[in-house]
Structure formats: C-alpha cells, structure tokens
Amino acid sequence: MLPTQLYIIRHAWSEECGIDQDDYDRRLTKKGRKRFERFVRYMQDFGLEIDLVVTSPLVRTRETAEIIVDTLKTPRIEIHDSLAPGSHWQEIAEWTTEENVPKVAWVGHAPCVGRLVARSIGDKNAAIRMQKGAIASICLENGFSQPGELQWLVTAQVIEAAL
C-alpha cells in the first residue's frame, strides 16, 4: 500500500443562508473567494500539491474545490455525496483508496471535516475545530488501513496575521 497525503479542507467563506434560499445553493462570497485563493497560493509556496480534489456536492464546497484546482493546476475534481453534511468516513476512505492517488484533498463542511481529521489520525472522539478555509495535512503511511499523522492544520487567519 502506497502512502497517501490527505488534505482535509473546510469550504471557504460563503453567503449566509437567506430565508428563501436552500443551504445547498449557498455560494462563496467574492471576498471569500479572493481570500481563499490567496491562501492556497501562499500554501503552494510551501509545497502544497494535490492530485485529486474530492468535494461535497453543495455549491460552496464545489466552488472551493474549483479555486484549488485552478490555483494548483490539479488535474480533476470529483463530487462525492459522502462529503456532504453528515460525512461518511468509511465510504469516502474506501472510494479514495480505490482511486489510488498519492495526494488527495477532501473538501467538506463543519463540523464533519473536524471529525474526518480526528478519524484519519485514529481518534474519532477528538474535538478538532476547522475554521472556514482551513486545511489539515495528514500523512497516511499505510493508506487508510491505519491511523495517520497530523502534520499541520493551518487557517487563512494565521497566514494573514503573519504577513
């Protein structure tokens, strides 16, 4: 089994849900798009590379995935229902294993992305808070068959504060 570099990403900043709006259709704000793109470019300078982006079907996560693909020149995006709110770890882990790509990103929603990070490092009860636009990097030396190691978790706010 080849090692897998897994990035778990919470969608970027999106519109508030309006009275007549379905949560599924919420889009990223213009400021949120620019902020996340700047963040991804910054992380690219530190070696962020992704071969495949897998996203929830909701609009804001698809738009976040598109920013990643456009910025990093990642070859493709796949939409997977198991990353929708209420994410299903086993389903997405098995699907990702079958894809057999070395560097993959999952784009999803809070609080599910925090649970996915916890599960990927072997502690499904850990409380991991992922702010909007946050990226967690996890090395899975033995693929999804054993817990991985959280290498880093960074937010755009941290980077913006440092600049």
Secondary structure, DSSP 4 states (H G I P E B T S, - for coil): ---EEEEEEE---BPPPPTT--GGG--B-HHHHHHHHHHHHHHHTTT---SEEEE-SSHHHHHHHHHHHHHHT-SEEEE-GGGSSS--HHHHHHHHHHHT-SEEEEEE-TTHHHHHHHHHTT-TT------TT-EEEEEETTGGGS--EEEEEE-HHHHHHH-
